[in-house]
Amino acid sequence: MAGGGAPPGSTAVLLSVLAVTAGALAATVDRTADARVLFGLLALGQLVAHVMLTVVGHTDCAASGGPPPVAMLAAHAVALVAGAALIAAGDRLCKAVTSALHAFAGELPGMLATAATAAVTAGDQPLRSALLLAASVSRRGLPVSLAR
């Protein structure tokens, strides 16, 4: 909504570095399961992004014919709430899936132990390696002159 254009290349790289840093910080903080902490991290990330955009020459949206500051603040608030809700839902879903996989993995050794084992018996055909070895052995003996 900020003028409808994408940021230039260097600014996009800076914003990407900020996003990766914020994601790494969120991954290392233990309390990000709490929605307030997650909301605070997202709000801090948006604030730092705005500071970065101001430093690289991003002008005020109202001065450039963009949406008024009230609309921008409302869009940021909606993005914060939606982002925090989606991340929290993804966290709960990931925990549910991993707990189900752990429960299944706990039952797996018992299921494997009760599986019928196939009886291995010698076949009526020789192994291919034995056939190749037999074919490679020479049948010729010593020369007659050496045998006497």
N, C-alpha and C positions, 0 to 999 in steps of 0.2 A: 504494500500500500504506500510505501515511501517513494512516491514518484513513479512507480511502475518499472524501474530499471534494476538490473542486477548490479552489484558493486563491481568496481574494476578488479582486475586480476590480483594485484598485491593486497587489496583490501579483503578479497575473498580468502586469500591464503591466511591473512591475520585472523580472520573470523574462524577459519577452520582450525587453526592452532588453538584458539581460545576454546572452541567446542571440544577438541580432544583433551585439552587440559582440564576443563570442567568435568568431562566424563571420567577421566582418570581420578580426579579428586573425589567425585561421587562414588567411584568404585572402591576407594580406599577408606572412606569414612564409614564407620560401623553403623551409625544411626540414620542412614539414608532411607531405611524402611519407614521411618517416621515421616509423615507427609509434610510436617512443618519444616523439617530440615531439608527435605527435597525441594519444597517450595522456595525456601531461602536460597539454596544453591542455584536454582533456576533464575530467581530474581537477580541475584548477584551476577550471574553470567550475562543476563540481558543488560544490566547496568554497565558492566565492563565493556560489553560490545558497543553500547552507545558512546561511551567515552572514547573507545578506539576509533569509531566512525567520526567523531568530532575531531579527533587529532589528525586524521588523514584528510579532512576537508569536507566531510558530510555536512550539508547545510540543513537548516531547519526546514521541516516538511511544509510548514505553512508559508514560508517565504518562497519556496520553489513551486507553489501551486499544488502541493500534495494535500493530504487530509489534515484537518485541524489537529492540534495537540490532544484534544479530548478524545478524538477517534483513535489516535495512535496509542494513548494510554489504555483505552478500552481494548484495543487489539492485543496489546501486551498482557493485559490482565486475563483475557480469554486464553491466550497462548500459555500463560503460566499455569492456569487451572487445568487446561486440557493436557498439557505436557506432564504435569505432576500426576494427574489421574491415570494417564496411559502408562507412565513408567511404573507407578505403584501396582496397576493391574498386571503389567508384564512381570513384575517381581513376584506377585502372588501366584501367577500361572507357572512361572519357572520353578518355584518352590513346590507346587503341587505335582508337576511333572517329574521333578527329580525325586520326590518322596515316593511316587508310584514306581519309578525305575529302581530305587533302592529296595522297595518291598519285593519287586519281581526278581531282582538279582539275589535277594536273600533266599528265595525259594528255588532258584536255579540249580544249585549243587544237589539238592535233594531230588529234583526231577532228573538230573543227569545220572545220578547213582542208580535210580530205579529203571533206567532205560535198558532194554535188552541188549546184550553184547553179541556181536556176530561171531560165530565159531569160525576160526581160521584153520583150515585143513590143507594138506598138500594136494595140489591138483594133479590130474592125470597127464598134464602137459608139462614139459620141462620149461624152466624159466628162459626167457629170451636171451639173457646173458649167457646161460649155459650153452644154448644153441650157437651163439656167435663165437664163443670160445672153441667149441668143437669144430666149427667150420674153419677157424683160423689155424688149427694145428695141422702141420704137414703130415702126410701119410707116408712120405718117402723115407726110406731108411738110409743107411750108410752106403757108399759106393761099394761095389763088389770087390774091388781091389783092396780096400781097407778092411773089409770084413775077414779076410784070410789071414 
